[in-house]
């Protein structure tokens, strides 16, 4: 298991900065921003939920892929990794989707 210092906290903002042959479906989404969702106790701390602008837990990645394909835009100060007694992330008022 990763040390807590290596875990990107929920509510952080990341941007997809590259795609390659190992992740070709991400190519159309380069420049798109996501928030990191709360981790699931059943999934563990290496299953990172990417939350879209609508507040939907859209897709998952792991720490290896996150460090390879994403740039951290804003690191959250959230301490509760699993969101115990917290509401899900809300819809954003302004889109973080990169301009085409």
N, C-alpha and C positions, 0 to 999 in steps of 0.2 A: 504494500500500500504506500502511496505517496505521503510525504510529510505535509502537514498543513501549509507550510510556507510555499510549497509547489502547487497548491490547489488554487485555481483562479476562483475568487468568490462570486457567488450569485449576484446578479444585478450589474456585473461588469459589462462593458461594451467592447465587442471585438469586431474587426472588419476582415472579411475574406480578401486576401491580397494576391493569391495565386491559385492556380489549378494545374495539374499535370496529368500524365497518362494513368496515374494511380487514382486520380479523382476527377475524371473528365466531366462528370455531371455538374461539378461546381463551376466550370468555366463561364457559364452564362451568369453566374452570381458574383463574379469577382467585383469588388467594390461595395458589396452589400454588407450592412452592419446588422449584428445580432446582439441581444443581451444574453448573458449566461443565466440560465434558469436554476432553480433550486435542485440540488442533487436528490436522487431517490435512494432511500435506504436499501431497497431491493437491488437497485442497479449498481450501487457503489460509487466511489469518488472518481473513477476513471470514465464514467459515462456522463459526458457533458451535454446538457440540453441547450440547444440554440433556440432562443425565443424570438419570434418575428415581431414586427411593429404592431400587429393585432393582439399581441400578448399570448399567442399560441405557441406551445412547445412543439416546434416544427420538425426538428431533426436532431440527431445526436452525433457526437464525435468523441474522440478521446484526447488525452493530453499530448500524445505524440503528434497527432494530426493538427491539433490546435496550434502547437508551436511551429509546425511546418507551413501551414497554410493561412494562418490568421495573425493579425497584429492587434495587440491590446490597445484600445483607444482610451478607455477609462477603467481603472481598477477600482472596484467598489470596496467600501469598508465594511460590508455585510459580514457579520460574524457567524450567523446561523446558516450553516451549509445546507441543511435539509429543510429549512423553511417551516420548522415546527411552530405552530400557532401563528403563521404568517399567511397573508393572502397571496394568491398567485400574482405574477407580475401583470400589471394592467396594460391596456392598449396605450400606445404612445400618441400624443397629440400631434406631433410632427413626425414625418417619415424619416427613417435613417437609411432608406434604400438609396443607393448611389444614383446620381443623375446619369442618364444614358446619353 
